[in-house]
Amino acid sequence: MAEYDAVVVGAGHNGLAAAVHLATKGWSVAVVEAASAPGGAVKTRELTEPGFRHDVAAMNLSMFAGSPFFAAHREALIAAGLALVPAKRCFASVFADGSYLGVSSDLDETLAGIGALSGKDARAWKVMLDEFGSDAPYIFGLLGSPMPSLAALKVVWKAYRAIGINGLYKLARLLLATPRDFLDAHFENDKVKAMMAAWGLHLDFAPDTAGGALFPYLESMANQAFGMVIGKGGADTIISAMVSVLEAKGGKLLLDSPVASLNIDGGRATGVTLASGETIVARKAVIANIHPKQLFGRLVPKAAERAGFERKAEEFRAGPGAMMIHLALDGLPDWAAGEALKEFAYVHIAPDMQMMSRVYAEAMAGLLPAEPALVVGQPTAIDPSRAPDGKHVLWVQVRVLPAQIRGDAIGLLDGREWDGVKAAYAERAIDIIERHAPGLRTKILGMSVFSPLDLERENPNLVGGDSLSGSHHLDQNFLLRPIPGYSRYKTPVPSLYMCGAATWPGAGTGAGSGFLLAKLLAGR
Ligand SMILES: Cc1cc2nc3c(=O)[nH]c(=O)nc-3n(C[C@H](O)[C@H](O)[C@H](O)COP(=O)(O)OP(=O)(O)OC[C@H]3O[C@@H](n4cnc5c(N)ncnc54)[C@H](O)[C@@H]3O)c2cc1C
C-alpha cells in the first residue's frame, strides 16, 4: 500500500500548485487524476487536424503569470520549460455598426481609440489606470490572502494607512457594485462601457449583477498595465512544467486513476481508494481539488454529524454553462471592422449591454440564447507555433448557456438535450462570427465542439458546463466560498482539505487556492 504525507485528488493546476509547493517544502506527495492527462481545465490537444494545437478550455494565462505561486516557483518552472508569449494587442469588442474598440498594451493606441469616441472617457481611462497603480497592491493582496485571515486584515490596514477611509470606501464600492453602475459612474460612451462589461460575462456577471464590477475593472486595467499572455505552444506549458518540478522533487502523478472513495478512520481522512481498488494512504492531508458536490455527494461517506455541511455542499450553485468551439483555419478571420483585429488575442462579440442582459436572462430561464456572447480567441495570431505554417486555430467560447435546455429563445431548435442540439447551436455561433468576419466558413479546415455537457464529461468539476466551478455571485464569494464557515480550505473531516476553483479566490488560472492551502499546511 503506497503511503505519502499528502494525497492530492485532481491534477488541475490548483492541485498541482499545492503538490509542487508541498514537495518543495519536503513533503512526499502523490497526485491522483481521473483523466489520462493532467491539467483539468488547462489542457492543450490536437482536437481537429494533426499539427493544430487547441487549448481545450483556458487560453489566457495572465492570472497565472501574475500569481504569487508563479512568483514563488518561477525559476524552477522556467527551467522545466514553462514559456509564455505576450500579446501586444489584448482584447477588443466589435459593435453592431461595424466598428471596433480595443485595448493594446501601448497606452497611446488604447487612448486614441477611446478618445475618438469620447475625449472625456480617454481622460477617465488614464485616471483609472493611474489609480489602479496605487490600488492594485491592496486588491491583489486581498485576492492572495486566505479569507478571512490576519493577512487579509493587514492588507486592509495597510490600505487604510495609505489611501485613508475614503479610499477604502471606494474599494468597497468596487467590490459590491454592478458592472453597469460602476461603468456609468466613470464613462459616458456606450462602446467603452460595453467593451469593459463583456469581461463580466467571463464570470457570471450580467450588467446588473451586484459584485460584477470588479472583474471588468481588473481585466481592463491589468491588460492595459501588464498586457495579456498565453502559453508558448499551448496553455498546457504551465501543467507540464508543474508536473516536471513535482516529479523532480520526488512527487508522483498517477493518471487514469479516478478516486472512488475517501477513506476515513478514527474520524479523520486517511487516504483514498481508487476505482481500481488500490488504496493510497495520506499521513498528513488529503487535498481535494474537486467540486464540493462530488466530494461530499459521492466520495466522502455520509455521516449524521456532517448532514448540515453535506446539504450546503449539495446546494453550492453552479454558474451558467459555456460551449467551446475549436476551429482549424486556413487563415485568420477577415474582420470587417478592421484588419488590426487580426492581431488581438480576444475579440468579444458582445456588442452592447442590452444584449448582455438578454443573453444572461435567457440562459437563466433555460433558453438557448437567441444571440449568445462570444469570446473569439486568436492564439496563433500571438503564437504561430500552435499550427502548421500559415494556418491558424480559433478558440471560441460561447457564453452564457443553460445546463438544462427548456427551449430556444427564437423557437428554431426543439431539442432539449445538448448532444442533439450542439451542432446546430454551434452553427448559430459561427453565423454570428461570419456576420463580423465574412468568409470565415470558407477557411474552416476542421472543427471540434464541446457542449456544456461535453465540458462536464471532460472534467466533472465543470458541473453543467460551468467554467467557474460555482457561481461567483456575492453570496458564494469571499469568506462565503464555497460554504460559509469553510472558506479556509478545511472541511468538517479533520485532515481533509478542499482547494480549486470552487474555493476562494475562485476560478481562473491564478493557482490561488492550491498555493494558499499548501502554505497553510506547510506553515510557509
Ligand atoms: C471553457 C473554459 C475556458 C476558460 N478560460 C479561462 C481562461 O482563458 N483564463 C483563465 O484564467 N481561466 C479560464 N477558465 C477557468 C480556469 O481554467 C479554471 O477555473 C481552472 O483551470 C480550474 O483549475 P482547478 O485546478 O481548480 O480545477 P480543474 O482544472 O477543474 O481540475 C480538477 C481535476 O480533478 C479531476 N477529477 C475530478 N474528479 C476526480 C476524481 N474522482 N478522481 C480523480 N480526479 C478527479 C478532473 O479530471 C480535473 O483534472 C476557463 C474554464 C473553462 C472551463
The ligand as an SDF file (V2000), in Angstrom:
LIG
                    3D

 53 58  0  0  0  0  0  0  0  0999 V2000
  -14.0420   26.5810  -21.2140 C   0  0  0  0  0  0  0  0  0  0  0  0
  -13.2180   27.2750  -20.1630 C   0  0  0  0  0  0  0  0  0  0  0  0
  -12.4360   28.3640  -20.5020 C   0  0  0  0  0  0  0  0  0  0  0  0
  -11.6820   29.0060  -19.5260 C   0  0  0  0  0  0  0  0  0  0  0  0
  -10.8640   30.0320  -19.8920 N   0  0  0  0  0  0  0  0  0  0  0  0
  -10.0350   30.5760  -18.9800 C   0  0  0  0  0  0  0  0  0  0  0  0
   -9.0220   31.4720  -19.3820 C   0  0  0  0  0  0  0  0  0  0  0  0
   -8.8360   31.7520  -20.5750 O   0  0  0  0  0  0  0  0  0  0  0  0
   -8.2260   32.0150  -18.4050 N   0  0  0  0  0  0  0  0  0  0  0  0
   -8.3760   31.6960  -17.0800 C   0  0  0  0  0  0  0  0  0  0  0  0
   -7.6510   32.2340  -16.2370 O   0  0  0  0  0  0  0  0  0  0  0  0
   -9.3110   30.8000  -16.6860 N   0  0  0  0  0  0  0  0  0  0  0  0
  -10.1160   30.2200  -17.6030 C   0  0  0  0  0  0  0  0  0  0  0  0
  -11.0130   29.2660  -17.2180 N   0  0  0  0  0  0  0  0  0  0  0  0
  -11.1260   28.9040  -15.7910 C   0  0  0  0  0  0  0  0  0  0  0  0
   -9.9510   28.0470  -15.3310 C   0  0  0  0  0  0  0  0  0  0  0  0
   -9.4780   27.2570  -16.3800 O   0  0  0  0  0  0  0  0  0  0  0  0
  -10.3680   27.1410  -14.1750 C   0  0  0  0  0  0  0  0  0  0  0  0
  -11.0130   27.9020  -13.1780 O   0  0  0  0  0  0  0  0  0  0  0  0
   -9.1630   26.4450  -13.5600 C   0  0  0  0  0  0  0  0  0  0  0  0
   -8.3410   25.8680  -14.5370 O   0  0  0  0  0  0  0  0  0  0  0  0
   -9.6220   25.4060  -12.5510 C   0  0  0  0  0  0  0  0  0  0  0  0
   -8.4980   24.7340  -12.0540 O   0  0  0  0  0  0  0  0  0  0  0  0
   -8.5930   23.7670  -10.7950 P   0  0  0  0  0  0  0  0  0  0  0  0
   -7.2350   23.2580  -10.5470 O   0  0  0  0  0  0  0  0  0  0  0  0
   -9.2760   24.4390   -9.6870 O   0  0  0  0  0  0  0  0  0  0  0  0
   -9.5630   22.5670  -11.2250 O   0  0  0  0  0  0  0  0  0  0  0  0
   -9.7390   21.7230  -12.5490 P   0  0  0  0  0  0  0  0  0  0  0  0
   -8.9030   22.2680  -13.6340 O   0  0  0  0  0  0  0  0  0  0  0  0
  -11.1890   21.6450  -12.7750 O   0  0  0  0  0  0  0  0  0  0  0  0
   -9.1470   20.2930  -12.1790 O   0  0  0  0  0  0  0  0  0  0  0  0
   -9.8360   19.3250  -11.4510 C   0  0  0  0  0  0  0  0  0  0  0  0
   -9.2700   17.9690  -11.8030 C   0  0  0  0  0  0  0  0  0  0  0  0
   -9.8480   16.9920  -10.9440 O   0  0  0  0  0  0  0  0  0  0  0  0
  -10.0290   15.8090  -11.6970 C   0  0  0  0  0  0  0  0  0  0  0  0
  -11.0070   14.9630  -11.0070 N   0  0  0  0  0  0  0  0  0  0  0  0
  -12.3330   15.2010  -10.8330 C   0  0  0  0  0  0  0  0  0  0  0  0
  -12.8950   14.1990  -10.1560 N   0  0  0  0  0  0  0  0  0  0  0  0
  -11.9000   13.3050   -9.8780 C   0  0  0  0  0  0  0  0  0  0  0  0
  -11.8570   12.0630   -9.1880 C   0  0  0  0  0  0  0  0  0  0  0  0
  -12.9450   11.4920   -8.6180 N   0  0  0  0  0  0  0  0  0  0  0  0
  -10.6640   11.4060   -9.0830 N   0  0  0  0  0  0  0  0  0  0  0  0
   -9.5280   11.9490   -9.6160 C   0  0  0  0  0  0  0  0  0  0  0  0
   -9.5310   13.1090  -10.2900 N   0  0  0  0  0  0  0  0  0  0  0  0
  -10.7010   13.7820  -10.4170 C   0  0  0  0  0  0  0  0  0  0  0  0
  -10.5060   16.3230  -13.0350 C   0  0  0  0  0  0  0  0  0  0  0  0
  -10.3670   15.3540  -14.0560 O   0  0  0  0  0  0  0  0  0  0  0  0
   -9.5900   17.5320  -13.2210 C   0  0  0  0  0  0  0  0  0  0  0  0
   -8.3930   17.1680  -13.8790 O   0  0  0  0  0  0  0  0  0  0  0  0
  -11.7470   28.5770  -18.1860 C   0  0  0  0  0  0  0  0  0  0  0  0
  -12.5080   27.4560  -17.8440 C   0  0  0  0  0  0  0  0  0  0  0  0
  -13.2170   26.7910  -18.8280 C   0  0  0  0  0  0  0  0  0  0  0  0
  -13.9800   25.5470  -18.4700 C   0  0  0  0  0  0  0  0  0  0  0  0
  1  2  1  0
  2  3  1  0
  2 52  2  0
  3  4  2  0
  4  5  1  0
  4 50  1  0
  5  6  2  0
  6  7  1  0
  6 13  1  0
  7  8  2  0
  7  9  1  0
  9 10  1  0
 10 11  2  0
 10 12  1  0
 12 13  2  0
 13 14  1  0
 14 15  1  0
 14 50  1  0
 15 16  1  0
 16 17  1  0
 16 18  1  0
 18 19  1  0
 18 20  1  0
 20 21  1  0
 20 22  1  0
 22 23  1  0
 23 24  1  0
 24 25  2  0
 24 26  1  0
 24 27  1  0
 27 28  1  0
 28 29  2  0
 28 30  1  0
 28 31  1  0
 31 32  1  0
 32 33  1  0
 33 34  1  0
 33 48  1  0
 34 35  1  0
 35 36  1  0
 35 46  1  0
 36 37  1  0
 36 45  1  0
 37 38  2  0
 38 39  1  0
 39 40  1  0
 39 45  2  0
 40 41  1  0
 40 42  2  0
 42 43  1  0
 43 44  2  0
 44 45  1  0
 46 47  1  0
 46 48  1  0
 48 49  1  0
 50 51  2  0
 51 52  1  0
 52 53  1  0
M  END
$$$$
